[in-house]
């Protein structure tokens, strides 16, 4: 590793998000291009940088900086250059020259210790003297704090957040209770705080550590879909995480409850422990649903007459449950419609839309994901938006999701219909209901047998199970749907019946193979040669869905292999390695967490921006269109032509998507799906998962693997227990 010193002559490029900077450093008479992460550096500053020279294929010789330290300007010339660089507001070259002419090499000492003396110089008032001194000291303090925080592995972006929050108190907080960072700063987790605590010598049984560990264990449970944990389960998880005895943990529950960070709820013999935010979300959702659940005095005969008129106009024929659903929608402020594939949910929605249109009502349609909203638009002929877009996301933080539409600025419409409700978690439901004023009709449509939402809660199931809301279940499979073995077999799977695997079907196939690598070869042949023509779609539209992440047929291994054959390296096709993943232009990728602050743009073919917005969400898939090494960005095109620039640092939120877990495919529909099935844990390999996978396909399902595993999954009704309390809150309210 080499060292170079010099002053920053010019900053060529800076990524404000991750601090990646390209700058020109003047070293004696030589000008050197330096690249790296620089914390709060300004033109005119003197630094000593450590790193190595590299040859960039486009930009030539560069010095890649691994580490740098600020050096105080050593002579009058260097001091003048720094002060006049523009780093200090209100101080130009001429004024900087006058200051240095007066105080020479003693300039910095004067600014720090006797700033009032700057007023001796013509053009500087006492007030301006103090402003200059404050800026110089703040910049020095900020840089020192950046360097201090970065030695704990904290990124520059996060370090700036921490310093902005605490200022000079940051040193004391890190020394006494670094776990405060995990509570106060979005982006600092328990593990980061725990690493810092270990370095500064905080004991493993410290109260601060245990309290933070309890909250972290609960947030981990939320990531698995739970809104609470039973006390025994939380104690066990926290004890394993912290490596301390259970009795050290349990004594903190009451204190955290008094501080309103936890809610303790007794149900029979069980104590349920909630993070307070989830408890209040469930309670508020229950209250708001009850407020919407009003009845309207409409005569059955008048409604039936209108339904008959709509059926005549459209040629749609409704069976008795569908007619009941339309009636209930007219007579009630809140209605839940549930049913499997082919049971006429779309026809029912279309009839409801036409009914309310004839009444002159305004109707909003929405679904949780872009794909689901697009499908809703196609099947109804009316514009459907994602729930996030309907609520007008503005890029705020995740906990309040920054929606413009809320109780202060509600949605202005008469009827709201939400499809794919099984995907809606408690947080999104809470935001949605806050924006719906009393008197608006709300119709929730979904298949309760699908997997629950990726986020916390079991919203659709809990509402139905509570028995306190109006629910219509569609069960009849329609004649045209009954010709599809995808739909027929999905219902057989859901009922636990045997599925015939004789491959005489036109849309449901089972290829029996018993070795993981053979299964992968068969899948590649299907995707590359057979299925595109069969379903009239591209390779990219055919989706591999697998039960798990790890293992021989897990997402992680499959994506590496599928990438190699479906998007091989080629000259001019740029790549970026991030962690264990190699991203390549043309790759199919998926967003792995909700990011409410990512900006997207839709451009015309001439490059003009025609629409822009905020937010890319867990499960959104797209294609990498460009990797830009200079700007350190990856451009991804999502559904509807939404283009997003990811900084390299944000690549942790993307993963390859040639293969997806079945859970992540919820709400999406593909022309064809290929499902490898060999073996796996029984809690995962269940009926619910298989049903969800099969119902993702529009034209063709091909399962490749062991038929015994398939049969066992149909029999296996065990599901991972999900702890949620909305059902109880609805019964209480």
ChimeraX attribute file (.defattr): number of C-alpha atoms within 10 A of each C-alpha:
attribute: neighborCount
match mode: 1-to-1
recipient: residues
	/A:1	8
	/A:2	10
	/A:3	13
	/A:4	17
	/A:5	18
	/A:6	23
	/A:7	24
	/A:8	24
	/A:9	21
	/A:10	16
	/A:11	17
	/A:12	12
	/A:13	14
	/A:14	17
	/A:15	14
	/A:16	12
	/A:17	12
	/A:18	19
	/A:19	19
	/A:20	20
	/A:21	22
	/A:22	23
	/A:23	24
	/A:24	21
	/A:25	26
	/A:26	19
	/A:27	15
	/A:28	9
	/A:29	7
	/A:30	9
	/A:31	15
	/A:32	19
	/A:33	19
	/A:34	22
	/A:35	21
	/A:36	18
	/A:37	20
	/A:38	23
	/A:39	23
	/A:40	17
	/A:41	19
	/A:42	20
	/A:43	20
	/A:44	25
	/A:45	22
	/A:46	26
	/A:47	19
	/A:48	15
	/A:49	21
	/A:50	17
	/A:51	18
	/A:52	15
	/A:53	15
	/A:54	11
	/A:55	11
	/A:56	12
	/A:57	7
	/A:58	8
	/A:59	9
	/A:60	9
	/A:61	14
	/A:62	18
	/A:63	25
	/A:64	19
	/A:65	22
	/A:66	14
	/A:67	14
	/A:68	19
	/A:69	15
	/A:70	17
	/A:71	13
	/A:72	13
	/A:73	20
	/A:74	10
	/A:75	13
	/A:76	19
	/A:77	14
	/A:78	19
	/A:79	25
	/A:80	25
	/A:81	22
	/A:82	24
	/A:83	25
	/A:84	21
	/A:85	21
	/A:86	15
	/A:87	18
	/A:88	19
	/A:89	13
	/A:90	11
	/A:91	17
	/A:92	15
	/A:93	14
	/A:94	10
	/A:95	18
	/A:96	18
	/A:97	19
	/A:98	15
	/A:99	21
	/A:100	21
	/A:101	14
	/A:102	13
	/A:103	16
	/A:104	16
	/A:105	18
	/A:106	13
	/A:107	20
	/A:108	21
	/A:109	11
	/A:110	15
	/A:111	20
	/A:112	14
	/A:113	10
	/A:114	14
	/A:115	20
	/A:116	18
	/A:117	15
	/A:118	24
	/A:119	16
	/A:120	13
	/A:121	13
	/A:122	10
	/A:123	11
	/A:124	18
	/A:125	14
	/A:126	14
	/A:127	11
	/A:128	17
	/A:129	20
	/A:130	19
	/A:131	16
	/A:132	22
	/A:133	20
	/A:134	16
	/A:135	14
	/A:136	18
	/A:137	15
	/A:138	14
	/A:139	16
	/A:140	14
	/A:141	14
	/A:142	19
	/A:143	19
	/A:144	16
	/A:145	20
	/A:146	23
	/A:147	20
	/A:148	15
	/A:149	22
	/A:150	15
	/A:151	10
	/A:152	14
	/A:153	12
	/A:154	18
	/A:155	18
	/A:156	22
	/A:157	16
	/A:158	19
	/A:159	21
	/A:160	19
	/A:161	16
	/A:162	22
	/A:163	18
	/A:164	12
	/A:165	14
	/A:166	14
	/A:167	15
	/A:168	14
	/A:169	10
	/A:170	18
	/A:171	15
	/A:172	11
	/A:173	14
	/A:174	19
	/A:175	14
	/A:176	14
	/A:177	19
	/A:178	26
	/A:179	26
	/A:180	17
	/A:181	22
	/A:182	19
	/A:183	16
	/A:184	12
	/A:185	13
	/A:186	14
	/A:187	14
	/A:188	19
	/A:189	15
	/A:190	22
	/A:191	14
	/A:192	17
	/A:193	22
	/A:194	21
	/A:195	15
	/A:196	22
	/A:197	21
	/A:198	12
	/A:199	12
	/A:200	14
	/A:201	11
	/A:202	18
	/A:203	11
	/A:204	15
	/A:205	14
	/A:206	11
	/A:207	14
	/A:208	16
	/A:209	21
	/A:210	23
	/A:211	18
	/A:212	23
	/A:213	22
	/A:214	26
	/A:215	21
	/A:216	21
	/A:217	23
	/A:218	22
	/A:219	18
	/A:220	13
	/A:221	19
	/A:222	22
	/A:223	13
	/A:224	17
	/A:225	22
	/A:226	22
	/A:227	30
	/A:228	30
	/A:229	23
	/A:230	17
	/A:231	18
	/A:232	14
	/A:233	14
	/A:234	23
	/A:235	21
	/A:236	14
	/A:237	21
	/A:238	24
	/A:239	21
	/A:240	13
	/A:241	14
	/A:242	19
	/A:243	12
	/A:244	14
	/A:245	14
	/A:246	17
	/A:247	10
	/A:248	14
	/A:249	21
	/A:250	18
	/A:251	11
	/A:252	14
	/A:253	19
	/A:254	14
	/A:255	13
	/A:256	18
	/A:257	16
	/A:258	10
	/A:259	11
	/A:260	13
	/A:261	15
	/A:262	23
	/A:263	23
	/A:264	20
	/A:265	16
	/A:266	11
	/A:267	10
	/A:268	6
	/A:269	6
	/A:270	12
	/A:271	16
	/A:272	21
	/A:273	23
	/A:274	28
	/A:275	23
	/A:276	18
	/A:277	15
	/A:278	24
	/A:279	22
	/A:280	14
	/A:281	19
	/A:282	25
	/A:283	18
	/A:284	19
	/A:285	24
	/A:286	22
	/A:287	16
	/A:288	19
	/A:289	21
	/A:290	16
	/A:291	14
	/A:292	20
	/A:293	20
	/A:294	15
	/A:295	13
	/A:296	12
	/A:297	8
	/A:298	12
	/A:299	11
	/A:300	13
	/A:301	9
	/A:302	9
	/A:303	18
	/A:304	15
	/A:305	10
	/A:306	15
	/A:307	21
	/A:308	14
	/A:309	13
	/A:310	19
	/A:311	13
	/A:312	11
	/A:313	9
	/A:314	11
	/A:315	9
	/A:316	14
	/A:317	16
	/A:318	18
	/A:319	14
	/A:320	10
	/A:321	18
	/A:322	25
	/A:323	19
	/A:324	17
	/A:325	26
	/A:326	24
	/A:327	19
	/A:328	24
	/A:329	26
	/A:330	22
	/A:331	19
	/A:332	20
	/A:333	23
	/A:334	26
	/A:335	24
	/A:336	23
	/A:337	27
	/A:338	26
	/A:339	19
	/A:340	23
	/A:341	21
	/A:342	22
	/A:343	23
	/A:344	21
	/A:345	22
	/A:346	16
	/A:347	16
	/A:348	23
	/A:349	25
	/A:350	19
	/A:351	24
	/A:352	25
	/A:353	23
	/A:354	17
	/A:355	21
	/A:356	16
	/A:357	13
	/A:358	11
	/A:359	9
	/A:360	10
	/A:361	13
	/A:362	13
	/A:363	19
	/A:364	19
	/A:365	23
	/A:366	27
	/A:367	29
	/A:368	24
	/A:369	25
	/A:370	26
	/A:371	22
	/A:372	21
	/A:373	24
	/A:374	19
	/A:375	18
	/A:376	23
	/A:377	17
	/A:378	12
	/A:379	13
	/A:380	16
	/A:381	10
	/A:382	14
	/A:383	14
	/A:384	24
	/A:385	23
	/A:386	20
	/A:387	23
	/A:388	26
	/A:389	20
	/A:390	19
	/A:391	24
	/A:392	17
	/A:393	19
	/A:394	19
	/A:395	19
	/A:396	16
	/A:397	13
	/A:398	13
	/A:399	9
	/A:400	13
	/A:401	21
	/A:402	20
	/A:403	21
	/A:404	19
	/A:405	22
	/A:406	19
	/A:407	14
	/A:408	10
	/A:409	14
	/A:410	16
	/A:411	22
	/A:412	15
	/A:413	15
	/A:414	17
	/A:415	23
	/A:416	20
	/A:417	20
	/A:418	24
	/A:419	30
	/A:420	24
	/A:421	27
	/A:422	25
	/A:423	26
	/A:424	27
	/A:425	20
	/A:426	24
	/A:427	21
	/A:428	20
	/A:429	18
	/A:430	23
	/A:431	22
	/A:432	22
	/A:433	22
	/A:434	20
	/A:435	20
	/A:436	26
	/A:437	20
	/A:438	14
	/A:439	15
	/A:440	19
	/A:441	23
	/A:442	23
	/A:443	22
	/A:444	20
	/A:445	25
	/A:446	22
	/A:447	23
	/A:448	22
	/A:449	17
	/A:450	25
	/A:451	22
	/A:452	24
	/A:453	22
	/A:454	21
	/A:455	21
	/A:456	25
	/A:457	29
	/A:458	28
	/A:459	27
	/A:460	27
	/A:461	20
	/A:462	18
	/A:463	22
	/A:464	18
	/A:465	16
	/A:466	15
	/A:467	12
	/A:468	14
	/A:469	17
	/A:470	17
	/A:471	19
	/A:472	20
	/A:473	18
	/A:474	23
	/A:475	16
	/A:476	17
	/A:477	17
	/A:478	14
	/A:479	10
	/A:480	8
	/A:481	15
	/A:482	15
	/A:483	13
	/A:484	19
	/A:485	20
	/A:486	26
	/A:487	24
	/A:488	17
	/A:489	20
	/A:490	24
	/A:491	20
	/A:492	16
	/A:493	22
	/A:494	19
	/A:495	12
	/A:496	16
	/A:497	14
	/A:498	13
	/A:499	16
	/A:500	11
	/A:501	13
	/A:502	10
	/A:503	12
	/A:504	9
	/A:505	15
	/A:506	13
	/A:507	20
	/A:508	22
	/A:509	20
	/A:510	21
	/A:511	18
	/A:512	16
	/A:513	19
	/A:514	15
	/A:515	12
	/A:516	18
	/A:517	12
	/A:518	13
	/A:519	22
	/A:520	20
	/A:521	12
	/A:522	16
	/A:523	23
	/A:524	19
	/A:525	11
	/A:526	17
	/A:527	23
	/A:528	16
	/A:529	12
	/A:530	13
	/A:531	22
	/A:532	18
	/A:533	12
	/A:534	14
	/A:535	16
	/A:536	12
	/A:537	14
	/A:538	13
	/A:539	19
	/A:540	16
	/A:541	18
	/A:542	23
	/A:543	22
	/A:544	28
	/A:545	26
	/A:546	24
	/A:547	25
	/A:548	19
	/A:549	16
	/A:550	12
	/A:551	13
	/A:552	16
	/A:553	24
	/A:554	19
	/A:555	24
	/A:556	21
	/A:557	14
	/A:558	23
	/A:559	22
	/A:560	16
	/A:561	16
	/A:562	21
	/A:563	21
	/A:564	11
	/A:565	11
	/A:566	18
	/A:567	16
	/A:568	13
	/A:569	15
	/A:570	10
	/A:571	5
	/A:572	7
	/A:573	13
	/A:574	16
	/A:575	19
	/A:576	18
	/A:577	11
	/A:578	15
	/A:579	8
	/A:580	7
	/A:581	16
	/A:582	14
	/A:583	22
	/A:584	25
	/A:585	22
	/A:586	21
	/A:587	23
	/A:588	26
	/A:589	25
	/A:590	24
	/A:591	21
	/A:592	17
	/A:593	16
	/A:594	17
	/A:595	19
	/A:596	21
	/A:597	18
	/A:598	16
	/A:599	18
	/A:600	20
	/A:601	18
	/A:602	19
	/A:603	15
	/A:604	11
	/A:605	7
	/A:606	6
	/A:607	8
	/A:608	10
	/A:609	11
	/A:610	9
	/A:611	11
	/A:612	12
	/A:613	17
	/A:614	20
	/A:615	19
	/A:616	25
	/A:617	19
	/A:618	17
	/A:619	25
	/A:620	22
	/A:621	24
	/A:622	24
	/A:623	21
	/A:624	20
	/A:625	18
	/A:626	18
	/A:627	24
	/A:628	15
	/A:629	14
	/A:630	13
	/A:631	15
	/A:632	17
	/A:633	20
	/A:634	23
	/A:635	18
	/A:636	26
	/A:637	21
	/A:638	22
	/A:639	13
	/A:640	10
	/A:641	14
	/A:642	18
	/A:643	21
	/A:644	23
	/A:645	21
	/A:646	19
	/A:647	19
	/A:648	19
	/A:649	15
	/A:650	15
	/A:651	18
	/A:652	14
	/A:653	15
	/A:654	22
	/A:655	22
	/A:656	25
	/A:657	28
	/A:658	26
	/A:659	28
	/A:660	25
	/A:661	20
	/A:662	23
	/A:663	20
	/A:664	18
	/A:665	22
	/A:666	25
	/A:667	26
	/A:668	19
	/A:669	19
	/A:670	20
	/A:671	20
	/A:672	26
	/A:673	25
	/A:674	26
	/A:675	25
	/A:676	25
	/A:677	26
	/A:678	22
	/A:679	20
	/A:680	16
	/A:681	9
	/A:682	14
	/A:683	13
	/A:684	17
	/A:685	24
	/A:686	24
	/A:687	26
	/A:688	21
	/A:689	22
	/A:690	24
	/A:691	24
	/A:692	21
	/A:693	27
	/A:694	25
	/A:695	23
	/A:696	24
	/A:697	23
	/A:698	17
	/A:699	19
	/A:700	24
	/A:701	24
	/A:702	22
	/A:703	23
	/A:704	24
	/A:705	24
	/A:706	19
	/A:707	18
	/A:708	12
	/A:709	16
	/A:710	24
	/A:711	17
	/A:712	15
	/A:713	25
	/A:714	23
	/A:715	17
	/A:716	17
	/A:717	17
	/A:718	14
	/A:719	15
	/A:720	11
	/A:721	9
	/A:722	18
	/A:723	19
	/A:724	24
	/A:725	22
	/A:726	28
	/A:727	21
	/A:728	17
	/A:729	19
	/A:730	24
	/A:731	13
	/A:732	11
	/A:733	13
